[in-house]
Amino acid sequence: MKVAYIDAATGLSGDMVIGALLQLGASVEALQAELAKLPFTKCDIHQATYRVGEICALRVVVDVEAVSGELTIQAASQAVQESDLSPSVKESVLRILTVLTEAVSRAYGTTWRGGRLDEFHFPRALAEIVAIPWVLCELGIERVYVATVPVGPSRGKLSRPLSPLVVELLRGLLVQIVGDDIATVTPAAAAILKALARQERVPPLRLTGVGYGVGEPLFSGRSPVLQILVGEVAEGMREEELLVLETNIDDLNPEFYDYVMECLFAAGARDVFLLPIQMKKNRPGVLLWVLCDVADREKLTDLIFSETSTLGIRSYPVTRVALRRAHKEVATPYGVVRVKLAYGPGGQVCLAPEYEDCKRLARESQVPLKVIYDAALSGARGT
């Protein structure tokens, strides 16, 4: 899967994103042809390469001329639905416009001038809202990640705070408050971020490209530069944010541990193991270790307190990279066995028959367990 990571350390605008994506290889002519499908606007895209320090970045200017009357979000949404845009691009654009509509409602009220956006040039913003999903699709990028977004008041001859609309669009995202003369996030860019990007840990990826987009010079004369990294996530692998619960126990009847483990697995634990340890005063004890989803923390903590003699439980987050898995049922001469499939990063598939199924069929059929196991493997491989 191809993913993009947006580093917006110096700010974020729609034209900066377009510039970085075009530098990654998308065709500006094809983009302009796509924007021509919008009935409300006539667009011209101008691009030029600028050197900012050691970086060669692309500066994109989207010149838009409105060719109809007042343009509202509702009218734009209807036009997009009726347009010849591809279904995937259309779906992304409508999602962005929905996010924008909800933010306008929260910032200015549900009856605010029918959703007409006077505080920024909506025809140009609409062109950016269409352009970015199209370029992402053109480059084959399926997922977008973004770092913490810097926000702050815009400065110049007239000092003014961050707009209410941008605040509402960024609600729920991680932001970094910055100062003075940094022009940070435009409403169009904020809407695109909220609708399309994720603020999660970026999975391990094989880096394949980088693009730089440069924005308008700031009041200090500096030019903000946006970096977009593109790479391939290793196929078959996924990254999970999980939680570890662990406790040291030295006074529980050893016969109880089997029941405790059964209860923990039944309650949703991903993994459980016991480890012999030497505790204070040289007492032998047991480390009970549980891997679980964050949402199951309270339930499993209560269960450990109820079923063991522990007085305290440690917990800490962990990241697990795991292979993609699936199950299928395989018919054997002795009955049906469930088989686990794990897909490796190189395309190989590892097979493992379910032990409990094999054990049950071995007892029912009065044949060796390994015979059942081998029959399930052969059936799964089609041999």
C-alpha positions in Angstrom: 0.0 0.0 0.0 1.3 3.4 -1.0 1.1 6.1 1.7 2.1 9.8 2.1 3.3 11.6 5.2 2.8 15.4 5.4 5.3 17.4 7.5 3.6 20.7 8.0 6.2 22.2 10.4 6.1 25.6 8.8 2.4 25.8 7.9 0.0 24.3 5.5 -2.1 25.6 2.5 -3.8 23.9 -0.4 -1.3 25.3 -3.0 1.6 24.0 -0.9 0.2 20.5 -0.9 -0.5 20.6 -4.6 3.0 21.8 -5.3 4.6 19.0 -3.3 2.3 16.3 -4.9 3.0 17.6 -8.4 6.8 17.5 -7.7 6.2 13.8 -6.9 5.3 13.2 -10.5 1.6 14.1 -11.2 0.8 15.9 -14.5 -0.2 19.5 -14.2 -1.9 19.4 -17.6 -4.0 16.4 -16.6 -4.9 18.2 -13.3 -6.0 21.3 -15.2 -8.2 19.2 -17.5 -9.8 17.6 -14.4 -10.5 21.0 -12.8 -12.1 22.1 -16.1 -15.0 19.7 -15.1 -16.1 22.1 -12.4 -19.0 24.1 -13.7 -18.5 27.1 -11.4 -15.0 28.1 -12.1 -12.3 28.5 -14.7 -8.9 27.5 -13.4 -5.3 28.2 -14.5 -2.4 26.5 -12.7 1.0 28.2 -12.8 4.1 26.5 -11.4 7.7 27.5 -10.9 10.6 26.0 -9.0 12.1 28.0 -6.1 15.2 27.3 -4.1 14.7 27.7 -0.4 18.0 27.1 1.4 19.1 23.6 0.2 15.6 22.6 -1.0 14.2 22.9 -4.5 10.4 23.4 -4.0 7.5 23.8 -6.3 5.5 27.0 -6.1 2.0 26.6 -7.4 -0.5 29.4 -8.0 -4.1 28.5 -8.7 -5.8 31.3 -10.6 -9.6 30.9 -10.4 -12.2 33.0 -12.1 -15.8 32.4 -11.0 -18.0 32.0 -14.1 -21.4 31.9 -12.3 -23.2 33.6 -9.5 -22.8 33.2 -5.8 -21.1 29.9 -5.0 -22.2 28.1 -1.8 -20.9 24.8 -0.3 -24.3 23.2 -1.0 -24.2 24.2 -4.7 -20.7 23.0 -5.0 -21.6 19.6 -3.5 -24.4 19.2 -5.9 -22.2 20.1 -8.9 -19.6 17.6 -7.8 -22.2 14.9 -7.5 -23.3 15.6 -11.0 -19.8 16.0 -12.5 -17.7 13.6 -14.5 -15.1 13.3 -11.7 -14.1 9.7 -11.0 -16.1 8.0 -8.2 -13.1 7.8 -5.8 -12.2 11.5 -6.3 -15.9 12.5 -6.0 -16.3 10.6 -2.7 -13.2 12.4 -1.2 -14.3 15.8 -2.4 -17.8 15.3 -1.0 -16.3 14.2 2.3 -14.2 17.4 2.5 -17.2 19.6 1.7 -19.2 17.8 4.4 -16.5 18.5 6.9 -16.4 22.2 5.8 -20.2 22.5 6.1 -20.2 21.2 9.6 -17.4 23.5 10.6 -19.1 26.5 9.1 -22.2 25.6 11.1 -20.3 25.4 14.4 -18.3 28.5 13.7 -21.0 30.8 12.4 -24.4 29.2 13.0 -26.6 27.0 10.8 -28.3 29.9 9.0 -25.1 31.8 8.2 -25.7 33.2 4.7 -26.4 29.8 3.3 -22.9 28.5 3.8 -21.3 31.2 1.6 -17.6 31.6 2.6 -16.6 35.2 2.4 -13.5 35.0 4.6 -11.6 33.2 1.9 -11.8 32.8 -1.8 -14.2 29.8 -2.1 -13.8 29.2 -5.8 -10.1 28.8 -5.4 -10.6 26.7 -2.3 -13.0 24.5 -4.2 -10.3 24.0 -6.9 -7.8 22.9 -4.2 -10.4 20.6 -2.6 -10.8 18.9 -5.9 -7.2 19.0 -7.0 -5.7 17.3 -4.0 -7.8 14.1 -4.0 -7.3 13.8 -7.7 -3.5 14.1 -7.5 -3.5 11.6 -4.6 -5.5 9.1 -6.7 -3.2 9.8 -9.7 -0.1 9.0 -7.7 -1.8 5.8 -6.3 -1.6 7.1 -2.7 -4.2 5.2 -0.6 -3.6 6.7 2.9 -2.3 10.1 4.2 -0.7 10.7 7.5 0.1 14.2 9.0 2.2 15.4 11.9 1.2 17.8 14.6 -0.2 20.9 12.9 1.3 24.3 13.9 -1.3 27.0 14.5 -1.1 30.6 15.6 -2.4 34.1 15.0 -1.6 35.6 11.6 0.5 38.8 11.9 1.2 41.7 9.7 0.0 45.3 9.5 -3.2 44.1 11.1 -2.9 41.5 13.8 -5.8 39.1 14.1 -6.4 35.7 15.8 -6.9 32.4 14.1 -10.2 32.3 12.3 -13.1 30.6 14.0 -13.6 28.4 10.9 -10.0 27.1 11.0 -10.4 26.4 14.8 -13.5 24.3 14.1 -11.8 22.5 11.3 -8.8 21.6 13.4 -11.0 20.5 16.4 -9.9 17.0 17.5 -6.5 17.2 15.8 -3.2 17.5 17.6 -1.9 21.1 17.1 1.2 23.0 18.2 0.7 26.6 19.3 3.3 28.8 17.6 3.9 32.5 17.7 4.2 35.8 15.9 4.8 35.9 12.2 4.0 32.3 11.1 1.0 32.1 8.8 -0.1 28.6 9.6 -3.1 26.8 8.2 -5.7 27.9 5.5 -9.3 26.8 5.8 -9.2 24.7 2.7 -6.0 22.9 3.9 -7.6 22.4 7.3 -10.8 20.8 5.7 -8.7 18.5 3.5 -6.6 17.4 6.5 -9.6 16.7 8.7 -11.4 14.7 6.0 -8.5 12.7 4.5 -5.5 12.5 6.8 -4.7 10.5 9.9 -2.7 11.6 12.9 -1.4 8.2 13.8 2.0 6.5 14.1 3.3 6.1 10.5 3.9 2.3 9.8 7.3 1.2 8.7 7.5 1.9 5.0 9.9 1.7 2.1 10.6 5.3 1.0 10.0 5.9 -2.7 9.8 9.7 -3.1 9.7 13.2 -1.6 8.0 16.4 -2.8 8.4 20.0 -1.6 5.8 22.7 -1.9 6.5 26.3 -1.1 4.0 28.9 0.0 3.7 32.6 -0.2 6.5 34.5 1.6 5.6 35.3 5.2 5.7 38.8 6.7 9.2 38.2 7.9 10.3 37.4 4.3 10.7 33.7 5.0 8.9 31.2 2.7 7.2 28.2 4.3 8.1 24.8 2.8 5.9 21.7 3.0 7.5 18.3 2.8 5.6 15.2 1.7 7.3 11.8 2.0 5.8 8.9 0.0 6.5 5.2 0.5 5.2 1.6 0.3 4.0 -0.1 3.5 5.3 -3.7 3.6 2.5 -5.8 2.2 0.9 -8.1 4.7 2.1 -6.2 7.8 0.0 -4.0 10.1 0.9 -2.0 13.1 -1.2 -2.0 16.2 -1.3 0.1 19.4 -1.8 -2.4 22.3 -1.5 -2.4 26.1 0.5 -4.7 28.4 -0.9 -5.6 31.9 1.5 -7.4 34.2 1.8 -8.3 37.9 4.1 -10.3 40.2 2.3 -13.0 42.3 3.9 -15.2 45.0 0.9 -16.4 47.0 -1.6 -17.9 44.6 -2.5 -21.6 44.4 -0.6 -22.8 41.3 -3.7 -24.8 40.2 -5.6 -21.6 39.7 -3.4 -20.2 36.9 -5.0 -22.4 34.2 -8.4 -21.0 35.1 -7.1 -17.4 35.2 -5.6 -17.8 31.7 -8.9 -19.2 30.3 -10.8 -16.3 31.8 -8.4 -13.7 30.4 -8.6 -15.2 26.9 -12.4 -15.5 27.1 -12.5 -11.8 28.1 -10.5 -10.7 25.0 -6.8 -10.9 25.9 -4.6 -11.1 22.8 -2.0 -13.1 24.6 -1.2 -14.4 28.1 1.9 -16.0 29.5 3.4 -16.9 32.9 7.1 -16.5 33.7 8.8 -17.8 36.8 10.6 -15.0 38.7 12.6 -14.6 41.9 11.0 -11.9 44.1 12.1 -10.0 47.2 13.4 -12.0 50.2 14.3 -14.6 47.5 10.7 -15.9 47.3 9.8 -17.7 44.1 6.9 -16.2 42.2 5.1 -15.8 38.9 5.0 -12.9 36.4 1.5 -12.8 34.9 1.7 -11.0 31.5 -1.3 -10.0 29.4 -1.4 -8.3 26.0 -4.7 -6.6 25.2 -6.5 -3.9 23.3 -6.6 -0.5 25.1 -10.4 -0.6 25.2 -10.2 -3.9 27.3 -8.0 -2.5 30.0 -10.6 -1.9 32.7 -12.3 -5.3 32.1 -9.1 -7.3 32.2 -7.7 -5.4 35.2 -10.9 -6.1 37.2 -10.6 -9.8 36.2 -7.0 -10.1 37.4 -7.9 -8.4 40.7 -10.9 -10.8 41.1 -9.2 -14.0 40.2 -5.7 -13.6 41.7 -4.1 -12.4 44.9 -2.3 -9.5 43.4 -2.5 -6.0 45.0 -1.3 -4.0 42.0 -1.0 -4.2 38.2 1.4 -2.4 36.0 0.4 -1.2 32.5 2.2 0.3 29.6 1.5 0.8 25.9 3.3 -1.2 23.2 3.4 -1.2 19.5 3.1 -4.5 17.7 3.8 -5.1 14.0 1.9 -8.2 12.9 1.4 -10.1 9.7 -2.1 -10.0 8.1 -4.0 -13.1 9.1 -7.0 -15.0 7.9 -8.8 -18.3 8.6 -10.3 -20.9 6.3 -12.0 -24.3 6.9 -10.4 -27.4 5.4 -12.2 -30.7 4.9 -10.1 -33.7 5.8 -11.1 -37.5 5.9 -11.6 -37.1 9.6 -13.6 -33.8 9.7 -13.3 -30.1 9.2 -10.3 -28.3 10.6 -9.8 -24.5 10.8 -6.5 -23.3 9.4 -4.8 -20.0 10.2 -3.1 -18.2 7.3 -0.4 -15.6 7.9 0.7 -13.5 4.9 4.4 -12.6 4.9 6.0 -9.4 3.5 7.5 -11.3 0.6 4.1 -12.8 -0.4 4.7 -16.1 1.3 1.8 -17.7 3.2 2.3 -19.6 6.4 -0.3 -22.2 7.4 -1.1 -23.5 10.9 -4.0 -25.9 11.6 -6.0 -25.1 14.8 -4.6 -27.3 17.5 -8.0 -27.7 19.3 -9.7 -28.9 16.1 -7.0 -31.4 15.5 -7.0 -32.7 19.0 -10.8 -33.1 19.0 -10.8 -35.0 15.7 -7.9 -37.2 16.9 -9.9 -38.3 19.9 -13.1 -38.8 17.9 -11.4 -40.7 15.1 -8.9 -42.6 17.3 -6.0 -41.7 15.0 -2.7 -40.0 15.9 -2.9 -36.2 16.3 0.0 -35.7 13.8 -2.1 -37.5 11.1 -5.0 -35.1 11.5 -2.5 -32.2 11.5 -0.8 -33.3 8.3 -4.1 -33.9 6.6 -5.2 -30.4 7.4 -2.0 -28.9 6.1 -2.2 -30.9 2.9 -5.8 -29.8 2.4 -4.9 -26.2 3.0 -2.1 -26.4 0.4 -4.4 -28.1 -2.1 -2.2 -31.2 -2.2 
